[in-house]
């Protein structure tokens, strides 16, 4: 090893601890990436509800702690803000929000309805419109508009205008005002006048005192005589007037006049800044701290030292602040200080919320900021803290965490090996240090340390080490499993054995619990549990191990003991309970997902579990089920934590190492939220339409139509530093409380018709919920087809339809009965006529039988024919009366049967052509019966007349049934056919059916066409 390298390591060993705690100024930063409309912020105020209103050069914004709502100019809309550049904001004592735009327009903005109302400016001279304008207010809440170098206007509330007459400070003619401040507890107004010295107006006596005529002998007027630049004056709670003055040269002085002692003090920043700068204003926090702001100026007054401290303009520090000009300082009701910058957005700072102390270190050789990760901690027997840094050495701190010299002599080879882990032996004297390679043994009594590297370790890195109750060391290696060093303090031969079950595992953590068990977490081989004294393997868990409520993974990131029976084991993404009595693992159901991979676990005295990850630090209380995240916004400079780098000091203070530093904090001091606020509804979205929240809250119940049942609610606790979970429950839909998402939103895409109540509550970091619920009642109206009146109308309609159907059924039944009655009457008449004829003929035949037998035979033949026809007629009528034959296809089948019978009896050729549409017709019984009789009689008569061949065609033409018979004329008795057409019964049937008969007679072929209307 060369001399330079030796010198380097000696410096690492013997350095005096160049570590420093950063100043407690950690700013949360908001930019356009977080939702700001612009990075140029001009002003900020907070209303009585708790909303923050932000003036930018790209519109007005409302901030609820989570979401930014932006209001911009809309062309042609007189209710929108007149332009997007907003210079100043002011909330008066009535709660009205006033806006001053970049073009000088002034007006009020309705915070509930989001409507702008212009306030006219009515100065005495038109040239005043060109002046720079500012809002001013007095201690009584009166609002003024100062037209710098010209006039002072007061707010006339009745006219909603600013006029000189409404100002309680009557400026004498020719007094160009530059600034004004109201002295607390008096009626005196201190006015800075352009080109003159200070003037004081006593409203109680209506008297002006100035340098030319100090009527009331004001000491300040006399003292300030000749000081022309009294600008941005501001009275603090102590009665001191702060202002800027340029009278002494090319840089500004900050001065204050103490009205109690009548003494003037001055301060300058040119010595510190060494560049051009300006002072543009002052403000005082509730705790009394006075702040100053301006171009390249941002600082506070340290009263104990009577001096100003300027906050560094440091864009490189992620928790610092970058600024060229600070435009506005504002303190909200939580005592957050909001810093509006010209081009770096918005910053928030709250000293009471700075829980974490950040410790960096310097490399002792390069003297630059160290880059080595802090991997381990241990406390010495005198109460000092040791911190091991990879590549940068060991660092030592006293009980107040001030860096002190390491002060130890190395008795080994003089080479300092990179440190990995620290562990205090049970003998209260030895400190074991895992390094690369081997182990250091630090004897605190002798203040010496020496390096030990048993050959079996083969120069491998000892990442983790612990000592069991028997004094044996357990060494977790970098890729070579675990070794057990038996009695390492015993002089002589080193007894080191390899724990075979661990193989060549990468060891992330080794932990010794109070029961004497040794816990080993690896990178891919799972969790090993050993009995320390006997080295017996008690349990081994790997990927695939089934749990009661989940699955296990082989990568272990952290282990810690929670109580006598429970251990906590962490994989990169999950947390597990291990019950030592039952030897069982159970997945911990965290209320929210963690950012990053779990690196280390630690517990505090209150029972909370602290979880460090690669992105944040979490506090989880298993009983309250509350998970709180801390990161850079909360003052942790580097929230990229490393494996197993955690320690709890006996006094309860916790330490966590990150990639180049470490943090320290007292968990008991972190009281994030003493009280739990209520929840405020910030937005209600029904479909694509946003509803006015204030109008909705005034309603006893929000009613929504069936088409507006897609609802989204946004809400906030309107806090900006406290940590709160917000839960919601939609009564009528949800049985349990639901956790809102990160945007504090609850969405109900399809809300069924019904009555509901949305309930909201906040839960603070201590698990305490809001004392009162925020609730909104709502009703989603059903669609018209689900309303009672629709069902009533539907019932009436159904009843009416059923009544109509029943009535039509009865009418059809009656009509059918009438048809059947008519058919029966016709049958009765025909049968009666036939029987009468038969009776007469039989009587004649009886009389002629003896004297004229041949005549008697003729009469008997007629009797036979008439009785046969009567039987056929009766059969036809009975067939028509049968309900089974009430179909057209049955009728057509009957026609075919009749035609076949004629063909067989007379040998005539009859062709039947039936249209398919006719088969599907639905005709009433009477129409079918009469049409059948006409067809039958006509066809029978043609056959009787002697035609040898006929073609029968049944077709449908629109609303008419066409019955056509085409027949051969040759051989036919035409006279008989003529008699058929002129028969009274045939004519009566045709007329009753309102049918039309066409006859076409030709020499060879003729045709009968009967058109039967279906209606």
Secondary structure as GFF3:
##gff-version 3
##sequence-region A 1 1015
A	DSSP	alpha_helix	3	14	.	.	.	ID=ss1
A	DSSP	beta_strand	19	21	.	.	.	ID=ss2
A	DSSP	beta_strand	28	30	.	.	.	ID=ss3
A	DSSP	three_ten_helix	32	34	.	.	.	ID=ss4
A	DSSP	beta_strand	41	46	.	.	.	ID=ss5
A	DSSP	beta_strand	52	56	.	.	.	ID=ss6
A	DSSP	beta_strand	59	63	.	.	.	ID=ss7
A	DSSP	beta_strand	68	71	.	.	.	ID=ss8
A	DSSP	beta_strand	86	91	.	.	.	ID=ss9
A	DSSP	beta_strand	97	101	.	.	.	ID=ss10
A	DSSP	beta_strand	106	110	.	.	.	ID=ss11
A	DSSP	beta_strand	115	118	.	.	.	ID=ss12
A	DSSP	beta_strand	120	122	.	.	.	ID=ss13
A	DSSP	three_ten_helix	126	130	.	.	.	ID=ss14
A	DSSP	beta_strand	133	137	.	.	.	ID=ss15
A	DSSP	beta_strand	143	147	.	.	.	ID=ss16
A	DSSP	beta_strand	151	156	.	.	.	ID=ss17
A	DSSP	beta_strand	161	163	.	.	.	ID=ss18
A	DSSP	three_ten_helix	164	166	.	.	.	ID=ss19
A	DSSP	beta_strand	177	182	.	.	.	ID=ss20
A	DSSP	beta_strand	188	193	.	.	.	ID=ss21
A	DSSP	beta_strand	198	202	.	.	.	ID=ss22
A	DSSP	beta_strand	207	209	.	.	.	ID=ss23
A	DSSP	alpha_helix	219	223	.	.	.	ID=ss24
A	DSSP	beta_strand	231	235	.	.	.	ID=ss25
A	DSSP	beta_strand	240	245	.	.	.	ID=ss26
A	DSSP	beta_strand	253	258	.	.	.	ID=ss27
A	DSSP	beta_strand	263	268	.	.	.	ID=ss28
A	DSSP	alpha_helix	270	273	.	.	.	ID=ss29
A	DSSP	beta_strand	278	284	.	.	.	ID=ss30
A	DSSP	beta_strand	290	295	.	.	.	ID=ss31
A	DSSP	beta_strand	297	302	.	.	.	ID=ss32
A	DSSP	beta_strand	307	310	.	.	.	ID=ss33
A	DSSP	beta_strand	326	331	.	.	.	ID=ss34
A	DSSP	beta_strand	337	341	.	.	.	ID=ss35
A	DSSP	beta_strand	346	349	.	.	.	ID=ss36
A	DSSP	three_ten_helix	351	353	.	.	.	ID=ss37
A	DSSP	beta_strand	357	361	.	.	.	ID=ss38
A	DSSP	beta_strand	374	379	.	.	.	ID=ss39
A	DSSP	beta_strand	385	389	.	.	.	ID=ss40
A	DSSP	beta_strand	393	397	.	.	.	ID=ss41
A	DSSP	beta_strand	403	404	.	.	.	ID=ss42
A	DSSP	beta_strand	409	410	.	.	.	ID=ss43
A	DSSP	beta_strand	418	424	.	.	.	ID=ss44
A	DSSP	beta_strand	430	436	.	.	.	ID=ss45
A	DSSP	beta_strand	439	443	.	.	.	ID=ss46
A	DSSP	beta_strand	448	452	.	.	.	ID=ss47
A	DSSP	three_ten_helix	455	457	.	.	.	ID=ss48
A	DSSP	beta_strand	462	467	.	.	.	ID=ss49
A	DSSP	beta_strand	473	477	.	.	.	ID=ss50
A	DSSP	beta_strand	482	486	.	.	.	ID=ss51
A	DSSP	beta_strand	495	499	.	.	.	ID=ss52
A	DSSP	three_ten_helix	500	502	.	.	.	ID=ss53
A	DSSP	beta_strand	507	512	.	.	.	ID=ss54
A	DSSP	beta_strand	517	522	.	.	.	ID=ss55
A	DSSP	beta_strand	527	531	.	.	.	ID=ss56
A	DSSP	beta_strand	536	541	.	.	.	ID=ss57
A	DSSP	beta_strand	558	561	.	.	.	ID=ss58
A	DSSP	beta_strand	566	570	.	.	.	ID=ss59
A	DSSP	beta_strand	575	579	.	.	.	ID=ss60
A	DSSP	beta_strand	584	587	.	.	.	ID=ss61
A	DSSP	beta_strand	598	603	.	.	.	ID=ss62
A	DSSP	beta_strand	608	613	.	.	.	ID=ss63
A	DSSP	beta_strand	617	621	.	.	.	ID=ss64
A	DSSP	beta_strand	626	630	.	.	.	ID=ss65
A	DSSP	three_ten_helix	632	634	.	.	.	ID=ss66
A	DSSP	beta_strand	641	648	.	.	.	ID=ss67
A	DSSP	beta_strand	653	658	.	.	.	ID=ss68
A	DSSP	beta_strand	662	666	.	.	.	ID=ss69
A	DSSP	three_ten_helix	667	669	.	.	.	ID=ss70
A	DSSP	beta_strand	680	686	.	.	.	ID=ss71
A	DSSP	beta_strand	689	691	.	.	.	ID=ss72
A	DSSP	alpha_helix	693	698	.	.	.	ID=ss73
A	DSSP	beta_strand	702	704	.	.	.	ID=ss74
A	DSSP	three_ten_helix	706	708	.	.	.	ID=ss75
A	DSSP	beta_strand	711	716	.	.	.	ID=ss76
A	DSSP	beta_strand	724	731	.	.	.	ID=ss77
A	DSSP	beta_strand	738	739	.	.	.	ID=ss78
A	DSSP	beta_strand	745	748	.	.	.	ID=ss79
A	DSSP	beta_strand	754	764	.	.	.	ID=ss80
A	DSSP	beta_strand	774	780	.	.	.	ID=ss81
A	DSSP	three_ten_helix	784	786	.	.	.	ID=ss82
A	DSSP	alpha_helix	788	851	.	.	.	ID=ss83
A	DSSP	alpha_helix	853	881	.	.	.	ID=ss84
A	DSSP	three_ten_helix	883	885	.	.	.	ID=ss85
A	DSSP	alpha_helix	888	906	.	.	.	ID=ss86
A	DSSP	beta_strand	909	914	.	.	.	ID=ss87
A	DSSP	alpha_helix	916	919	.	.	.	ID=ss88
A	DSSP	alpha_helix	925	945	.	.	.	ID=ss89
A	DSSP	beta_strand	949	957	.	.	.	ID=ss90
A	DSSP	beta_strand	960	968	.	.	.	ID=ss91
A	DSSP	alpha_helix	974	981	.	.	.	ID=ss92
A	DSSP	alpha_helix	984	992	.	.	.	ID=ss93
A	DSSP	beta_strand	996	1000	.	.	.	ID=ss94
A	DSSP	beta_strand	1005	1013	.	.	.	ID=ss95
###
